[in-house]
Amino acid sequence: MGQKFKRRQWLGLAIALCTVIIACQPSTPVATDPAAPSNSAPASAPLVLNGTGASFPLFIYERIFSEYRQQVAPNLSINYQPTGSAAGIQQVISNTVDFGASDVAMTEAEMAQVESGVVLVPMTAGLVAIAYNLPGETTGLNLSRAVLADIFLGKITRWNDPLIAASNPERTLPALPLTLVHRSDGSGTTAAVTAHLAAISPEWQTDVGAGLSVAWPAGLGIKANAGVAAQIQQAEGTLGYLEYSYAQRLGLPIAAIENQAGNFMEPEPASGAAALRDAAMPADLQVFIPDPVDESAYPIVTYSWILAYAQYADAIKGDALKQVLSWGLTEGQQYSQELGYIPLPESVVEQAIAAVERIQVGS
């Protein structure tokens, strides 16, 4: 009975995390004219912005939108649904949302399909954790580069495999089957993991490659970061990848991954910031870091972008989006570390704000 309840509990969490709506109703009138007395000014109409895309930045976007509503614009509702990076890109192309979000910047070909044009805004950065569920294990498992690739290639299928044991000499690993889980939907988290695997494994590069979706050689497909988190939480012997803040919130054991310098690093904001140091943001605001070289870097990190239109015919919506993005890039970065994300480097913030300023509003 308890097991069934626990299973339902975590499945409920997965569903809840995959459908987040951040909304507000005004508690007091907001003056349309800043110079007018607050007790006589007409109330501005409630405004709704709709966005969808990456589940990776869900918690930081949730916090930024909530804090902005409370501190700056109580009449603004932001409905953001974490449907995955591929869906975010497609919805922007289809012009069915006010903004999208992706952990992979849109390609030139994709942006060419958007009549209003696209402005890419790097909004946050984060880490991809390799989480697992083993009896009595809470932390400290080391996974070498070769082992990580072999697990995802389906070559390592038991936890007491000698290759895993070699990097964990002080542990007695159980003779359990290793059940691999991966994303089934088009995912920026997948893009970050597969880019790293392609960088460290010639076999992966040749046979599988990198992208939002790949033909996985092994494992069970699960939708969304929250779904992967719930699956790992429920099933002993399971290992999978997910955005670090999901694993952190659920208290999942997280592996230390061998970086390019040969050091085993756990995901945390400091090791993530070390990874970002080696990758300057270019003028087109598209940068990927498949295998950072800093000796203290965690090896699987990614930026995450807001996909805004270059032109908004609705000036009110366009202005509102520009304001909330600018606030999130400045005031909003203070919430990154406590939520498990990496605060953007100052130089990237400056470039991102310049990108927001290029957004045109009005017909």
Beta strands, then each sheet from edge to edge (+ up, - down):
strand 1: 47-53
strand 2: 76-81
strand 3: 99-102
strand 4: 118-132
strand 5: 142-143
strand 6: 179-183
strand 7: 220-222
strand 8: 238-243
strand 9: 256-258
strand 10: 264-265
strand 11: 301-309
strand 12: 311-312
strand 13: 360-361
sheet 1: 2+ 1+ 3+ 11- 4+ 8- 6- 7-
sheet 2: 5+ 9+ 10-
sheet 3: 12+ 13+
end
